[in-house]
Amino acid sequence: MFQRILSATFIVAIAVALVIAAWPQLFSLEQTAGVAQVVSLRGLAAAVALVAVLGLTLISLLSVRMHRFTASLAVVALVFSALTVAVLATRGFGSPGFETKADSDVTVLSWNTLGEAPGATAVADLALVNEADVVTLPETTREFGFEVAQLLSAAGRPMWVHTLAYDEISKSRSTTVLISVDLGEYDVDTSTRTTSTLPSLVATPQDGVGPTIVAVHAVAPITGEMSNWRSDLEWLAEQCRSTNVIMAGDFNSTIDHYASLTDGSEYALGSCRDAASVSDNAAVGTWPTQLPSLLGAPIDHVMASSEWTVTGMRVIESHDGFGSDHRPILATLSPTQ
């Protein structure tokens, strides 16, 4: 009798844990240590659960003594895997189509370069082939940004270069943005601290006409940084409550983490829409490149306020071998009519 009670208690505990992992927003646990990391990797979690289903089913078939216990666990794991895949399906496994670009459209390329690992030529070539107007580069120094800009200028696509660096010791403490001269001149307050540990850069148009560009690098939700990570997400949400804003970069978070930070069901964060979410690409992982994209975490984003409509978005998987652990992302935004 005691063994049955213990088994039932264990099964219920596993079921509760998997319910939390499947939809932590239901319990307001999406920013809790442990849960935040698991929900970031929904695809991987579903795959692991499916492997567990196969193993538990095999044990159930081979062991009379363990049959009921392992069969129950298999059912619980199967339900979790099915629910997780259903959530991912609603977010989209990839729709890379783009509408024909108009003169007023803005194409945004973002790539966390892992300390400039891909090299300037790779970044410039990617920006050129995709006609990028804004290029956000977390973990990238001013010098590297100028090198990329020189290559783009030589190819007939001149860019302004702005960088915010918290120190010169680690390249991860610098964030750089390149903005097409066609969008006008921009100002950046390099004396103001933005996100807590790693810099996010806010570029405002000098003429007050164009969009405010926010190049994002939030800290990762790791041990010792959880509080800073939460404050970073709150800061990003506040930027998204301004008008005419385009944000792009490494958010180190997925749309699951923003349940308490969204201003409505039509928004992802603050009053911004997530380009991946509205284009059926939000289940495609951008990190790490060592995992297949559908098993990875979609933590890199392009977001925009209501002045902009997403007309195309994709996660670029062709550059997985270029040295960075992040995949570049690309989105085209059109002025909302």
C-alpha positions in Angstrom: 0.0 0.0 0.0 2.8 2.4 1.0 4.6 1.7 -2.3 1.4 2.5 -4.3 0.9 5.8 -2.5 4.6 6.7 -3.0 4.3 5.8 -6.8 1.1 7.8 -7.1 2.6 10.8 -5.3 5.7 10.7 -7.6 3.5 10.5 -10.8 1.4 13.5 -9.6 4.6 15.5 -8.8 6.0 14.8 -12.2 2.7 15.7 -13.8 2.6 19.0 -11.9 6.2 19.8 -12.9 5.5 19.2 -16.5 2.3 21.3 -16.5 4.4 24.2 -15.1 7.1 23.5 -17.8 4.4 23.5 -20.5 2.7 26.7 -19.5 4.4 28.5 -16.5 2.4 31.7 -17.2 -0.6 29.9 -15.7 1.2 30.1 -12.3 3.2 33.3 -12.9 6.4 31.3 -12.8 7.7 32.1 -16.3 10.6 34.3 -14.9 11.5 31.8 -12.0 14.9 30.3 -12.0 14.8 26.8 -13.5 11.4 27.3 -15.1 12.7 30.2 -17.2 15.5 28.1 -18.7 13.3 25.0 -19.4 10.5 27.0 -21.2 13.1 28.7 -23.4 13.9 25.3 -24.9 10.4 24.1 -25.7 11.5 22.1 -28.7 14.3 20.3 -26.9 12.0 19.6 -23.9 9.4 18.0 -26.2 12.0 15.9 -27.8 13.4 14.7 -24.5 9.9 13.9 -23.3 9.2 11.9 -26.4 12.4 9.9 -25.9 11.3 9.3 -22.3 7.9 8.0 -23.6 9.7 5.4 -25.8 11.9 4.3 -22.9 9.1 4.1 -20.4 6.9 2.2 -22.8 9.6 -0.3 -23.4 10.1 -0.8 -19.7 6.4 -1.2 -19.2 6.2 -3.9 -21.8 9.2 -5.8 -20.4 8.5 -5.5 -16.7 5.2 -6.8 -15.1 6.1 -5.3 -11.8 6.8 -1.8 -13.2 4.1 -1.9 -15.8 1.5 0.4 -14.2 4.0 2.9 -12.9 6.0 3.3 -16.1 2.9 3.3 -18.3 1.5 6.1 -16.2 4.7 8.1 -16.5 4.8 7.4 -20.2 1.2 8.9 -20.6 2.2 12.0 -18.6 5.3 12.5 -20.7 3.3 12.0 -23.9 0.7 14.5 -23.0 3.5 17.0 -22.1 5.2 16.5 -25.4 1.9 16.8 -27.4 1.0 20.0 -25.6 4.4 21.5 -26.1 4.4 20.7 -29.8 0.9 22.2 -30.1 2.1 25.4 -28.5 5.1 25.5 -30.9 2.8 24.8 -33.9 0.7 27.9 -33.1 3.8 30.0 -33.0 5.1 28.7 -36.4 7.8 26.4 -37.5 9.1 28.9 -40.1 7.6 31.0 -42.9 10.5 32.8 -44.6 8.5 34.6 -47.3 8.9 38.4 -47.7 6.7 40.9 -49.6 8.4 43.1 -52.2 10.2 45.8 -50.4 8.9 49.3 -50.8 11.0 52.5 -50.5 9.5 53.4 -47.1 10.2 49.9 -45.7 13.0 49.2 -43.2 14.9 45.9 -43.2 16.5 45.0 -39.9 19.3 42.5 -39.6 20.4 41.3 -36.1 23.3 39.0 -35.2 25.0 38.4 -31.9 28.5 37.9 -33.2 29.9 36.2 -30.1 32.7 38.7 -30.0 33.0 39.3 -33.7 33.6 35.6 -34.5 32.1 35.6 -38.0 34.3 38.4 -39.3 33.4 41.7 -40.9 33.1 40.4 -44.4 30.5 37.8 -43.4 28.4 40.5 -41.6 28.7 43.0 -44.5 27.9 40.4 -47.1 24.8 39.3 -45.2 23.7 43.0 -44.8 24.2 43.7 -48.5 22.5 40.6 -49.9 19.4 41.4 -47.8 19.5 45.2 -48.3 19.6 45.8 -44.6 18.8 49.4 -43.4 19.6 48.6 -39.7 22.1 46.1 -38.4 22.2 45.4 -34.7 25.3 43.6 -33.4 25.5 42.6 -29.8 28.9 41.6 -28.5 30.5 43.8 -31.2 33.0 46.7 -30.7 33.0 50.1 -32.4 36.2 49.1 -34.4 34.5 46.1 -35.9 31.4 48.2 -36.7 33.5 50.6 -38.6 35.1 47.8 -40.5 31.7 46.5 -41.5 30.6 50.0 -42.4 33.6 50.5 -44.7 32.8 47.4 -46.6 29.1 48.4 -47.0 30.1 52.0 -48.0 32.4 50.6 -50.7 29.5 48.5 -52.0 27.3 51.6 -52.2 25.4 51.2 -48.9 26.8 53.8 -46.4 25.9 53.4 -42.8 26.2 55.4 -39.6 28.0 53.5 -36.8 27.1 53.8 -33.1 28.4 51.8 -30.2 27.7 51.6 -26.4 30.4 49.9 -24.4 30.3 49.3 -20.6 34.1 48.5 -20.7 36.8 47.7 -23.1 37.8 44.4 -21.4 35.2 42.1 -23.0 33.6 42.4 -26.4 30.4 41.1 -24.9 30.2 44.4 -23.0 29.8 46.3 -26.3 26.8 46.6 -28.6 27.0 48.2 -32.0 24.3 49.4 -34.5 24.7 50.4 -38.1 22.0 52.6 -39.5 21.6 53.5 -43.2 22.3 57.2 -44.0 19.0 57.1 -45.8 17.2 57.1 -42.5 18.9 60.3 -41.4 21.3 61.1 -38.6 21.0 59.6 -35.2 22.1 60.4 -31.7 23.1 58.0 -28.9 23.6 58.9 -25.3 26.7 56.9 -24.4 26.8 58.1 -20.8 23.5 56.5 -19.8 23.3 52.9 -18.6 20.5 50.9 -20.2 20.3 47.2 -19.5 22.0 46.1 -16.3 25.0 44.0 -17.2 25.3 44.1 -21.0 24.6 47.3 -23.0 21.6 48.0 -25.1 21.9 51.0 -27.3 19.1 53.6 -27.9 19.5 55.6 -31.1 17.1 58.6 -31.6 16.7 60.5 -34.9 18.1 64.0 -34.9 15.1 65.3 -36.9 12.6 63.5 -34.7 11.0 61.9 -37.8 12.4 58.4 -38.1 12.0 55.5 -35.7 13.9 55.2 -32.5 16.3 52.2 -32.9 17.0 50.0 -29.8 19.9 47.6 -30.3 19.2 45.0 -27.5 21.5 42.8 -25.4 19.8 41.6 -22.2 21.8 39.5 -19.8 21.1 35.8 -19.8 19.0 34.2 -17.0 22.0 32.5 -15.3 22.9 32.0 -11.7 23.7 35.4 -10.1 22.0 37.4 -12.9 18.3 36.5 -12.5 17.4 39.8 -10.8 19.3 41.7 -13.5 17.6 39.6 -16.2 14.2 40.5 -14.9 15.0 44.2 -14.6 16.4 44.1 -18.2 13.1 42.7 -19.5 11.2 45.4 -17.6 13.5 48.1 -19.2 12.8 46.6 -22.6 9.1 46.6 -22.0 9.3 50.3 -21.1 11.1 51.1 -24.4 8.3 49.4 -26.2 5.8 51.7 -24.6 7.2 54.7 -26.6 6.0 55.6 -30.1 7.7 54.7 -33.3 10.2 52.2 -31.9 12.1 49.4 -33.6 14.0 47.0 -31.3 16.3 44.2 -32.4 19.0 42.0 -30.9 19.7 39.4 -28.3 16.8 39.5 -25.8 18.0 36.3 -24.0 14.3 35.6 -23.5 11.4 34.1 -25.4 7.8 35.3 -25.7 7.0 33.0 -22.8 8.8 35.3 -20.5 6.8 38.4 -21.3 3.4 37.3 -19.9 3.5 40.0 -17.1 5.1 42.6 -19.3 2.7 42.8 -22.3 0.1 45.6 -22.7 -2.4 43.3 -24.4 -2.9 40.0 -26.2 -2.0 41.5 -29.5 1.5 42.5 -28.2 4.5 40.5 -27.3 6.4 42.9 -25.0 5.1 46.2 -23.8 3.2 47.6 -26.8 5.5 46.0 -29.4 4.7 43.1 -31.7 7.3 40.4 -32.2 8.2 39.9 -35.9 8.6 36.2 -35.5 5.3 35.8 -33.8 3.2 37.6 -36.4 5.0 35.8 -39.3 4.8 32.2 -38.0 8.5 32.0 -37.2 8.4 32.1 -33.4 9.2 28.4 -32.8 12.4 28.6 -34.8 15.4 28.7 -32.4 18.1 31.3 -32.8 20.4 29.8 -30.1 22.5 27.7 -29.9 23.6 27.0 -33.4 24.9 23.5 -32.2 21.2 22.4 -31.9 18.8 22.1 -34.8 16.7 25.3 -35.1 13.5 23.6 -34.0 15.2 22.4 -30.8 16.8 25.7 -29.9 15.7 28.8 -28.0 14.1 31.7 -30.0 15.8 34.4 -27.9 16.8 36.9 -30.7 14.0 39.2 -31.8 12.9 42.0 -34.0 10.1 44.0 -32.3 8.3 47.1 -33.4 5.6 49.5 -32.1 2.2 49.9 -33.9 3.7 52.4 -36.4 5.2 49.4 -38.2 3.8 46.3 -39.8 5.9 43.1 -40.3 6.0 42.1 -44.0 8.6 39.4 -43.7 10.8 37.6 -41.2 13.2 34.7 -41.1 15.8 33.0 -39.0 19.0 32.6 -41.1 20.2 29.1 -40.7 22.8 29.2 -43.5 25.4 30.8 -41.3 25.5 28.2 -38.5 29.2 27.5 -39.2 30.4 31.1 -39.1 31.6 31.0 -35.5 28.7 32.6 -33.6 26.5 30.6 -31.3 23.5 32.7 -32.4 21.7 32.6 -35.8 21.2 36.0 -37.6 17.6 37.1 -37.9 16.1 39.3 -40.6 12.8 41.3 -40.7 11.3 43.8 -43.0 8.9 46.4 -41.5 6.5 48.6 -43.4 4.9 51.8 -42.1 1.4 51.0 -40.8 -1.2 52.5 -43.1 
